[in-house]
């Protein structure tokens, strides 16, 4: 809620809460992504286009609403978007909705309707997650961008990739705005939003493709945008205009923006941080912008601020006044981001804007001379310019890189991935026996001498000792092999130092934030460590080893106690598993036979059977048979593993790439359920180089238990509007997973504690409550003991499961 922008906050909050509750009338009637029709009806009601008197049920409300907006230019522009949604709402539901409108305090509405409308809009975005987040920029971020612009009266603003016109909401009267949004439903909602601004704004907000309909021969005082991340531009556009072989939307809008601003104008982009450090054409663009003095300010912000992506972002301000030797203002905006609740992040816009008014270097603000940028090869990743000065000896004086011979084509060998490296002060020896031979990538290099292996990706270096014993290893571009140059440096001490907090701080400063955090080789060799006498080095290592040995003895004693308890439970479960073996095999065999039988016959009679099955059950016969086969296989895996029921320790934790999780979720099939299942895949950029430490079978059990819970309790009967939505978001630190449904709320006073307790099920006839118990155990096993069960009967999705699993890096995949 925009609490810095209006008075009577408590009254507005009260009315907004009333409206939010009334939106529940639509639950189970239309899909959640169509709830914005509520804002259309509310706006028309407020403007008197739909009568403020109670409309009797006997009227034809569809005709009434359509007739009411005829001749009303602003509403007539968007009715084509909303009319099909309105027609899908039962008439008695529409009637009740209009009745609810008549109960709201009209005085508060008339005084604060703009703020109430916007607050409802942001609540919808919050509740719908990624679906709305791609089009609605957080208010605080758009505010910072527009206040930095400091536009004068009469200024002209162009907003490509406009979304819901967030930047326009900050403009003053007598300023011109031209915004383009390609998605018609998004544009319609943005149009409603701008109608509520009550400003005499010279406005042109249209449904257009910003790339193919860029305004020609026009100049603006400000080009401001939040372009889609990762969107590729057609090569004929990039090569024809800027001589770049490849170009993305972020580059496109910055380059085109500079071409179409007046002298003294600005280009402000809310961009991914990758544009600050990536190579290729983006590196060439940064060099050109720096050397021409176009870059005024860069504000670095962490991931998690945007609803639809976890990628770290930046606010990039360009000016065309061309002061070639001017300094660049860099701002570490992470210190102005607050955590709301457990995980929600929000930018404190006022605090940041006040900080930007100060002059000279401060804790989180630096004026960087261009010479320093040149020294850093035009890498503009902000945190490297805020690095502390460390004492010590640079690694380039202590170690050197082993190049290794390039592997030949179609060569097989033991290829070392980052996942094979260690992150331990004690256990840092590469276990080569556990690494299988494979066909080597073309970039592999052969290592035939003892060395220290270093990962150049992710948050730590993972220093690992390789002891060469006649069998070579092969490494890729993401791993360094180091040879110690200085005889006064102990290799074990060096590994300990590379794991130290001091070194990690330097790594963090040099790393490029983004989908994969990385440090380049030149920066790695700039890292400094302390090098005491060789005797002091070895004394430190002896102390670490002694402590480690004591911990190992304690762990062995614990394992001995647990082992005695496991033997008894194994014998009891083995009998049960044996009894179920034959029925399981029979079902599996019959399912496979039926699949082959129906797939191999394409006669008219067989097709009639399949068609009748589909018409009767609303699903595909062969798909259902395949699901039976997969379910029996899944049960078999659990029985083979679980001598003590669902014994988690029997499911080995592994490094699972997020793309495998994404594939599992994409493949979820619930054809016979009372709800439709929606999952939006992550982008390749968000998934790249990221994994979680988990077990895929257990992960599927966790998902299935949640879906089973929705099936039992959330929906009484099948309906097109019933939805279970699964969403993922990957940040550099966590994989966020949310599973929500728009069915019946949980009972009052129900909470997570009751949900995860055995035999405390809502309805004992539907089960024992073990599903919630197992969900909790699996989440804890995966490193997320504080997962959330959010229950809000007044929300669009009254039941939301929220998990955050720590990210594990993977490269060389």
HUHU-V60892 format. One record per backbone hydrogen bond with DSSP energy under -1.0 kcal/mol. CO is the residue of the C=O (numbers start at 1). NH is the residue of the N-H. If there is no record, write none. Layout:
BEGIN
co = <CO;CO>
nh = <NH;NH>
END
This chain:
BEGIN
co = <1;2;8;9;10;11;12;13;14;15;16;17;18;19;21;22;23;24;26;26;31;32;34;35;36;37;38;39;40;41;42;43;44;44;45;56;59;60;61;62;63;64;65;69;71;72;73;75;75;78;78;79;82;83;86;90;91;92;93;94;95;96;97;98;100;101;105;106;107;108;109;112;113;114;115;116;117;118;119;120;121;122;123;124;128;129;130;132;132;135;138;139;140;141;142;143;144;145;146;152;155;156;156;157;158;159;162;167;168;175;176;177;178;179;180;183;184;185;186;187;188;189;190;191;192;194;199;200;201;202;204;206;209;220;221;222;223;225;231;234;234;235;236;237;238;238;247;248;249;250;251;252;253;254;255;260;262;265;266;267;268;269;271;272;273;274;274;276;279;280;281;282;283;284;285;286;287;288;289;290;294;296;297;298;299;300;301;312;313;314;315;316;317;317;318;323;328;329;330;331;331;333;334;336;338;340;344;346;347;348;349;350;351;352;355;364;365;366;368;369;370;371;372;373;374;376;381;382;383;393;394;395;395;398;398;400;405;408;411;413;414;417;418;426;428;430;431;432;438;441;444;445;447;451;452;453;454;456;461;464;465;466;473;474;475;476;478;480;481;482;483;486;490;491;492;493;494;497;500;501;502;503;504;505;506;507;512;517;518;520;521;523;524;525;527;529;533;534;535;536;537;538;539;540;541;542;543;544;545;546;547;548;549;550;551;552;553;554;555;556;557;558;559;560;562;563;565;566;567;568;569;570;571;572;573;574;575;576;580;581;582;583;584;585;586;587;588;589;590;591;592;593;594;595;596;603;604;605;606;607;608;609;610;611;612;613;614;620;621;622;623;624;625;626;627;628;629;630;631;632;633;634;635;636;637;638;641;642;645;647;648;654;656;657;657;658;659;660;661;662;663;665;670;674;676;678;683;684;687;689;690;691;692;694;695;696;697;698;699;700;701;702;703;704;705;706;707;708;709;710;710;714;719;722;723;724;725;727;729;733;734;735;736;737;738;739;740;741;747;751;752;757;763;764;768;769;770;771;772;773;774;775;776;777;778;779;780;784;788;790;792;798;799;800;801;802;803;805;808>
nh = <3;5;12;13;14;15;16;17;18;19;20;21;22;23;24;25;26;27;29;30;34;35;37;38;40;41;42;43;44;45;46;47;49;50;48;59;61;64;65;66;67;68;69;72;73;76;77;78;79;81;82;83;86;87;89;94;95;96;97;98;99;100;101;102;103;104;109;110;111;112;113;116;117;118;119;120;121;122;123;124;125;126;127;128;131;133;134;135;136;164;142;143;144;145;146;147;148;149;150;155;176;221;222;178;224;180;165;170;171;202;157;204;159;206;162;187;188;189;190;191;192;193;194;195;196;197;201;174;203;177;179;181;213;262;266;158;268;270;249;237;238;239;240;241;242;244;233;252;253;254;255;256;257;258;259;220;265;320;223;318;225;316;314;275;276;277;278;380;282;284;285;286;287;288;289;290;291;292;294;293;319;329;317;331;315;333;313;273;301;271;299;269;296;297;267;326;368;298;366;300;333;336;337;348;346;344;340;338;349;352;353;354;355;356;358;332;362;330;328;373;374;375;376;378;377;379;384;385;386;529;397;398;399;485;486;483;446;411;440;438;474;420;421;428;465;432;434;435;413;444;407;475;473;466;482;464;480;519;455;453;430;451;447;416;445;479;456;454;402;452;400;489;494;495;496;497;498;500;504;505;506;507;508;509;510;511;518;458;512;524;525;526;527;396;395;393;537;538;539;540;541;542;543;544;545;546;547;548;549;550;551;552;553;554;555;556;557;558;559;560;561;562;563;564;566;567;569;570;571;572;573;574;575;576;577;578;579;580;584;585;586;587;588;589;590;591;592;593;594;595;596;597;598;599;600;607;608;609;610;611;612;613;614;615;616;617;618;624;625;626;627;628;629;630;631;632;633;634;635;636;637;638;639;640;641;642;643;645;647;650;651;694;692;660;661;662;663;664;665;666;667;668;673;719;724;726;687;688;690;810;658;808;656;654;699;700;701;702;703;704;705;706;707;708;709;710;711;712;713;714;715;744;722;676;742;678;740;738;736;807;731;805;729;803;727;801;725;799;750;755;756;760;766;767;759;773;774;775;776;777;778;779;780;781;782;784;783;787;802;800;795;792;741;790;739;788;737;735;691>
END
